Amino acid sequence: MFAKAFRVKSNTAIKGSDRRKLRADVAAVFPTLGTDQVSELVPGKEELNIVKLYAHRGDAVTVYVSGGNPILFELEKNLYPTVYTLWSYPDLLPTFTTWPLVLEKLVGGADLMLPGLVVPPAGLPQVQKGDLCAVALVGNRAPVAVGVAAMSTAEMLASGLKGRGFCVLHSYQDHLWRSGDKSSPPSIAPLALDPPDLSEGKGCVKADTALQGDMRQLTLEEEVQQRCEEKSPSEATEDPGPGGLHVDPMDSKTLQEQMDELLQTCFLHALKCYVRKADLPLLTSTLLGSHMFSCCPEGRQLDIKKSSYKKLSKFLQHMQQEQIIQVQELSKGVESIVAVDWKHPRITSFVIPEPSPTSQTIQEGSREQPYHPPDIKPLYCVPASMTLLFQESGHKKGSVLEGSEVRTFVINYAKKNDLVDADNKNLVKLDPILCDCILEKDEQHTVTKLPWDSLLGRCLEKLQPAYQVTFPGQEPIVKKGRICPIDITLAQKASNKKVTVVRNLEAYGLDPRSVAATLQQRCQASTTVTSAPGLKDSVQVQIQGNQIHHLGRLLLEEYRLPRKHIQGLEKAPKPGKKK
């Protein structure tokens, strides 16, 4: 369902009554969750948003977002957990196991076929047709997909594990997952299950278990054969370990240690590949926003607040103590990197990480398309007062014309009706129709001729404004009125703190939530997405502090939106001025 990009309709903060209803629905749909777990999943006071979107096939979906991650989604009044939720509650749903190579197919939108199942010694989980299920990979109990059973467990076994087993709705690495923090599945060890009871009187269990064992062996042999065929001769001679599978040991590092390591990796990668001597002095905020974030590996998110340093300035001080860089405060409150020792052993010995071929294949097939600004063309709509002038060309009230079409028509009309002044070709005589259409009442008895420029200008002014928006790969959309610019304002909170507010992003094909997430990283400041006051079905993004400089760079340089469609950029803080 989320194999391709979806379109966000709205993103609003949840109301108190809706929050209580959601908590009750979660408790009813997932009875295995205790009261404390339900309160943890649907927090009482923390930020919780309702995102209404349309999947690429047109399905209307409601997504509940907490802490920046989608936790639940609702489709046709049915509630489903996301993989982010299942990683916290891995036993929430009956879980079936498949091979790691199958994940790529699931991410691409394929359903899970029964031959791809791995049958554990205790047998398959007992489910009925239509039951909600999770899918995990061999060696890790963390679910990577959510789906609905296409048949009962008994029917699966009776079919010899052939045919479609599950309709997959959502998976790790799909676009719904990518709308969150893009974290990877945690390592959750498989449960140690007792072998099934094969004592007398359990003949049906014997038969089912034997069938499951045969299918498990067949699937395992096919997997090992496929992996051996993919290996080089030298790799094929190596001992693959039990069952022909390589299982990475669980990472013993804490999350804070992992974030420290990621922070240093992105820092060294940025210095080695992107920062040049000509760039110095370089604002520390530019180093982070324009270079370090782009060096973050796919599937991971750089968050300094989760590191031991907590702040960028503290981390850079540590790097300065190692004599990798020099940092100075060139203007009050603004730090810059003024020198880099590119011969430092940590930079020269740094090896740029390369994604694995499998990872590259998955990313190439599922990476979001970069944003391209829409083509916006001004148009003109014929009002009732101008129909007499345009009816000769077949246009009527409500007809939409381009500026060049209006110009061509007016010139042809003047020439056809012999209105060009014989003594001065730059003047046009006004006949009764032109007088009624473009002159004011007090001018109709005094103005008899107009220059071409004035005639065309008045004609365009009398027409009603309209515009055409064309997004890449989509049909043009024509709307009446003038397109509202992206509006950037500064507001003062009750705590006397400034916030940057940006509205009308949706009109330009920008997802406010995605923009908020990007700004949160670039500015290292909190962001929220709320309903825009006085605007129906419209939302606004709020960023703590005066972040207009970052916002302007994002809209103008990265999204390449024309400056004329953005208002409020002049309110950016002056260099050296505290935000």
Secondary structure, 3 states (H helix, E strand, C coil): CCCCCCEEEEEEECCHHHHHHHHHHHHHHCCCCCHHHHHHHCCCCCCEEEEEEECCCCCEEEEEEECCEEEEEEECCEEEECHHHHHHCCCCCCEEEECHHHHHHHHCCCCEEHHHEECCCCCCCCCCCCCEEEEEECCEEEEEEEEEECCCHHHHHHCCCCCEEEEEEEECCCHHHHCCCCCCCCCCCCCCCCCCCCCCCCHHHHHHHHHHHHHHHHHHHHHHHHHHHHCCHHHHCCCCCHHHCCCCCCCCCCHHHHHHHHHHHHHHHHHHHCCCHHHCCEEHHHHHHHHHHHHCCCCCCCCHHHCCCCCHHHHHHHHHHCCCEEEEEEECCEEEEEEECCCCHHHHCCCCCCCCHHHHHHHHHHCCCCCCCCEEEEEEECCHHHHHHHHHHCCCCCCEEEHHHHHHHHHHHHHHCCCECCCCCCEEECCHHHHHHHCCHHHCCCCCEEEHHHHHHHHHHHCEEEEEEECCCCCCEEEECCCCCEEEEEEECCCCCEEEEEECCHHHCCCHHHHHHHHHHHHCCCEEEEECCCCCCCEEEEEEECCHHHHHHHHHHHCCCCHHHEECHHHCCCCCCCC
